[in-house]
Amino acid sequence: MDIPEGAAAYLRHLAEVRRLSPATVRAYRSDLDELAAACDGVELAAVDLEDLRDWLWRAVQRGDSRATIARRTAAVRGFFAWATETGVIAEDPSLRLVAPKRGKTLPKVATAETLRELLDGLASAAADGDPVALRDHAMLELLYGAAVRVSELCGLDVDDLDHDRRTARVLGKGAKERVVPFGLPALRAIDAYAVRGRPALLARRADDAGTPALFLGARGARIGPRAVYELVTRRLGPELGGQVGPHALRHSAATHLLDGGADLRAVQEMLGHASLGTTQIYTHVSSERLAASYRLAHPRA
């Protein structure tokens, strides 16, 4: 079996068995395609550690970031581990393949006051009943209020919301379902959009077919992540000094929850993190803020 044939089977395993996101599968496909090109027709069973090290070294020479090289290493190690477990190859050549350590970067976080002003501004813009403005306000309120991922937001159906309990049922990574709470401002924005915004957007569809999707694009179909990303970048980017995406609202919500005294494990459950270590980065953000405040305010700092 050659590398492309093995990679195709492995990618099917990732998508159908492990249920990884399409974006992750695409990234792994790109990495394995590049490995196949670098090995130039070498059979999968003939690939050795030196081949893999040489492939990574080319990426370093090309100037790829540490995060990219770390992802490439993870893709290859996962691929060869799967090939060994399934009996495609006898020994795993990637066991001693080491990726460079990722530099620790703290996520960009907006202050509560910044987000209050942003959301109040969106509410004012939506007051005249424009369907897109109503939708944008509802989406950003929910992104921040429920700390959901953009894919989870776009995947929401109308029936996924419980208006009485103020909760949303979302489908996270690995097709894991969870229920997340959101606040009264988000509920009011969603209700206004549901009554005055969504029907108007739905009427723009070229056909008469309905859709269960909660948030709709300008033509009445389910909104996509790119449109949400562009909205957040346009609205929040100037406040955070650069290009930011919907994850900035999720980062901000998690940080503000911990700053307000929320339990770390409760925040982990709300965010849908499999590992507590992933959630702990937000304690670092809070610690950085505490240290900055201390240095500015304490007379003995």
Secondary structure, DSSP 8 states (H G I E B T S, - for coil): -BHHHHHHHHHHHHHHTS---HHHHHHHHHHHHHHHHHHTT-BGGG--HHHHHHHHHHHHHHT--HHHHHHHHHHHHHHHHHHHHTTSSSS-TTTT---------------HHHHHHHHHHHHHHHTT--HHHHHHHHHHHHHHHH---HHHHHT-BGGGEETTTTEEEEE-GGG-EEEEE--HHHHHHHHHIIIIIHHHHHTT-SSS----BSSB-TTSSB--HHHHHHHHHHHHHHHHTS---THHHHHHHHHHHHHTT--HHHHHHHHT-SSHHHHTHHHHHHHHHHHHHHHHH-TT-
